[in-house]
Amino acid sequence: MLFTGRMTAAADFARATAPHTTRLFRLGLRLTRQPSDAADLVQEALCRAWASWDRFDRNGNVGAYLSRILVNAFISRHRHLRVVSTVQARCDLVDHLFDGGRLAAAEDPEDGVTDTQLSDECLAALHTLPNHYRCVVELVDVGGLPYRDAAERLGVPLGTVMSRLHRARRILRERLDGYARAFGFGAAVPSAA
């Protein structure tokens, strides 16, 4: 009995949706601009419609219902692809910023981070900093020292370390802005007043 009811629902679904498949394909083609992607999108929309067919009001507009599902499926795919490409871009940036020796350094933290593990662009920006800024960045950001230890090592007050680090990071952000944007990071850095 259940099998017969399911067959009737499938036949009902096929009858109701068949007249709309050509229009759905054209809509999918407008959205994706690729016939194979449009066909996949139509198939996904029909699968989603079938999954919720029991909740659809049979007096409703089937064409509008299917079109809405197709557009929502396209939006979901687009969001997914955007997330995947953003994650990929960030992975590419991380791979570019640090060489393969970074994993070995993580396994043996006593070795620490060396200059050779930063990208050439980061090293160039770091070496253009005035010496008093560069020392603080190397100790805190690259070397991982706490602010207090860096202050003791440099023989300056803790507030001076924090101030120099803030200014150095702002300079580095400005100098590396284009480099970071090439990998999909950040917005425009406001200029210092």
C-alpha positions in Angstrom: 0.0 0.0 0.0 2.8 2.4 0.9 4.6 1.5 -2.3 1.5 2.3 -4.4 1.1 5.6 -2.7 4.7 6.5 -3.4 4.2 5.6 -7.1 1.2 7.8 -7.3 3.1 10.7 -5.7 6.0 10.2 -8.2 3.6 10.2 -11.1 1.9 13.3 -9.8 5.2 15.0 -9.3 6.3 14.0 -12.9 3.1 15.3 -14.4 3.2 18.6 -12.5 6.9 19.4 -13.1 7.4 18.1 -16.7 5.9 21.2 -18.4 8.4 23.5 -16.5 11.7 21.7 -17.1 12.5 23.7 -20.3 11.9 27.0 -18.6 13.9 25.8 -15.6 16.8 24.9 -17.9 16.7 28.4 -19.5 16.7 30.0 -16.1 19.6 27.8 -15.0 21.5 28.7 -18.2 21.0 32.4 -17.5 22.3 32.0 -14.0 25.3 29.6 -14.7 26.1 30.4 -18.4 27.1 26.8 -18.8 24.7 24.2 -20.2 26.1 21.4 -18.1 25.9 23.5 -14.9 22.4 24.5 -15.8 21.4 20.8 -16.2 23.0 20.0 -12.9 21.1 22.9 -11.3 17.8 21.8 -12.7 18.4 18.3 -11.5 19.2 19.6 -8.0 16.1 21.8 -8.0 13.9 18.9 -9.0 15.5 16.7 -6.3 14.8 19.4 -3.7 11.3 19.8 -4.9 10.6 16.1 -4.8 12.0 15.9 -1.2 9.4 18.5 -0.1 6.6 17.6 -2.5 4.4 16.3 0.2 4.3 19.8 1.8 3.6 21.6 -1.5 0.0 23.0 -1.8 -1.3 21.4 -5.0 -3.3 24.5 -5.8 -0.1 26.6 -5.8 1.9 27.8 -8.8 4.3 24.8 -9.6 6.4 26.9 -12.0 7.1 29.6 -9.4 7.7 27.0 -6.7 10.3 25.2 -8.9 11.9 28.5 -10.0 12.3 29.6 -6.4 13.9 26.3 -5.5 16.3 26.6 -8.5 17.3 30.1 -7.6 17.9 29.1 -4.0 20.0 26.1 -5.1 22.1 28.4 -7.3 22.6 30.9 -4.4 23.6 28.0 -2.1 26.1 26.7 -4.7 27.5 30.2 -5.2 28.0 30.8 -1.5 29.6 27.4 -1.2 32.0 28.1 -4.0 32.8 31.5 -2.6 33.6 30.0 0.8 35.7 27.3 -0.9 37.7 29.8 -3.0 38.2 32.1 0.0 39.5 29.2 2.1 41.7 28.1 -0.8 43.1 31.7 -1.2 43.9 31.8 2.5 45.6 28.5 2.3 47.6 29.7 -0.7 48.6 32.8 1.3 49.7 30.8 4.3 51.7 28.5 2.0 53.3 31.5 0.4 54.1 33.3 3.7 55.8 30.3 5.3 57.9 27.7 3.7 57.7 24.0 4.4 60.1 24.2 7.3 57.3 25.7 9.3 55.9 22.3 10.1 59.3 21.1 11.3 59.5 24.2 13.6 56.1 23.4 15.0 57.3 19.9 15.9 60.3 21.3 17.7 59.3 24.7 19.2 62.7 25.3 20.7 64.1 26.0 17.3 61.8 29.0 17.0 60.9 30.9 13.9 63.7 32.2 11.6 63.7 34.9 9.0 64.0 32.4 6.2 60.5 31.2 7.0 58.8 34.5 6.1 58.0 35.3 2.5 60.3 37.7 0.6 57.7 40.4 0.7 57.2 40.2 4.4 61.0 40.2 5.0 61.4 43.2 2.7 58.7 45.1 4.6 60.2 44.1 8.0 63.7 45.2 7.0 62.4 48.7 5.9 61.2 49.4 9.4 63.4 51.6 11.6 65.6 49.5 13.9 63.7 50.2 17.1 60.4 49.1 15.5 61.9 46.1 13.8 63.5 44.7 17.0 60.2 44.8 18.8 58.4 43.0 15.9 61.1 40.4 15.7 60.9 39.7 19.4 57.2 39.7 19.9 55.5 38.8 16.6 58.2 36.7 15.0 59.9 35.3 18.1 56.8 35.0 20.3 58.2 36.7 23.3 55.7 38.2 25.8 55.6 42.0 25.9 57.2 42.1 29.4 60.1 39.8 28.3 60.7 41.9 25.2 60.8 45.1 27.4 63.4 43.5 29.7 65.5 42.3 26.8 65.5 45.8 25.1 65.8 47.7 28.4 62.8 49.8 27.8 59.5 50.3 29.6 56.6 47.9 28.8 54.5 50.8 27.4 57.3 51.6 25.0 57.2 48.1 23.6 53.5 48.2 23.2 53.6 51.6 21.5 56.4 50.6 19.1 54.7 47.4 18.3 51.5 49.2 17.5 53.2 51.7 15.2 55.3 49.0 13.5 52.2 46.8 12.8 50.5 49.8 11.3 53.4 50.5 9.0 53.6 46.9 8.0 49.9 46.8 7.3 50.2 49.8 5.0 53.3 48.3 3.2 51.8 44.9 2.8 48.2 45.9 1.9 48.6 45.3 -1.8 50.3 42.0 -1.2 47.5 40.8 1.2 44.8 42.0 -1.2 46.3 39.9 -3.9 45.4 36.9 -1.7 41.9 38.2 -0.8 42.6 39.6 2.6 41.8 42.9 4.2 40.3 46.2 3.3 42.0 49.5 2.6 44.2 50.6 5.5 43.2 54.0 6.7 46.1 56.4 6.5 47.5 57.8 9.7 46.4 61.4 10.4 
